[in-house]
Amino acid sequence: MEIDLVSEGLKFMVLGMVVVLVFLVILVQVMKLQAKIINKLFPEKAPEAAPASSTNATQEAHHVAAIIAAVSEFRKQS
């Protein structure tokens, strides 16, 4: 009688694993189809290149100066 219970348990385990596998395969296929449909209806626009401005360079220089000052203050305290 125990052998029958073990075999029934194995059958249910395999059945459950097959059901989950089939569900996941279907889910992946539906997601791929959805991505194709969305890309067809709403194509991505190419990003426009922003002109390089001097304010970015100035801000970057200020950030670098602040970092250098913070590191030097930290080293003084140690």
C-alpha positions in Angstrom: 0.0 0.0 0.0 2.9 2.4 0.7 4.3 1.8 -2.7 1.0 2.9 -4.3 1.1 6.1 -2.2 4.7 6.9 -3.2 4.0 6.3 -6.9 0.8 8.4 -6.7 2.8 11.2 -5.0 5.5 11.0 -7.8 2.8 11.1 -10.5 1.3 14.3 -8.9 4.7 15.8 -8.5 5.5 15.2 -12.2 2.1 16.5 -13.3 2.5 19.7 -11.2 6.0 20.3 -12.6 4.7 19.8 -16.2 1.8 22.2 -15.6 4.2 24.8 -14.2 6.6 24.3 -17.2 3.8 24.7 -19.7 2.5 27.8 -18.0 5.9 29.4 -18.0 6.5 28.6 -21.6 3.1 30.1 -22.5 3.9 33.2 -20.3 7.2 33.8 -22.1 5.6 33.6 -25.5 2.8 35.9 -24.5 5.3 38.4 -23.1 7.4 38.3 -26.4 4.2 38.8 -28.4 3.2 41.7 -26.2 6.6 43.4 -26.6 6.4 43.1 -30.4 2.9 44.6 -30.4 3.9 47.5 -28.1 7.1 48.2 -30.1 5.1 48.3 -33.3 2.4 50.6 -31.9 4.7 52.8 -29.9 8.2 52.9 -31.5 11.0 54.5 -29.5 12.2 57.8 -30.7 15.9 58.3 -31.1 17.3 60.6 -28.3 18.4 64.0 -29.5 22.0 64.9 -28.8 22.1 67.8 -26.4 24.6 70.5 -27.4 27.6 70.7 -25.1 27.3 73.8 -22.9 29.9 75.6 -20.9 27.6 75.5 -17.8 28.1 71.7 -17.6 31.8 72.1 -17.6 31.6 74.8 -15.0 29.3 72.7 -12.8 31.6 69.7 -13.1 34.6 71.8 -12.1 32.7 73.0 -9.0 31.9 69.4 -8.1 35.5 68.3 -8.5 36.7 71.3 -6.4 34.1 70.4 -3.7 35.2 66.8 -3.7 38.9 67.7 -3.4 38.1 70.1 -0.5 36.1 67.4 1.3 38.8 64.8 0.9 41.5 67.2 2.1 39.4 68.2 5.2 38.9 64.5 6.0 42.6 63.8 5.8 43.3 66.7 8.1 41.0 65.2 10.8 42.5 61.7 10.6 
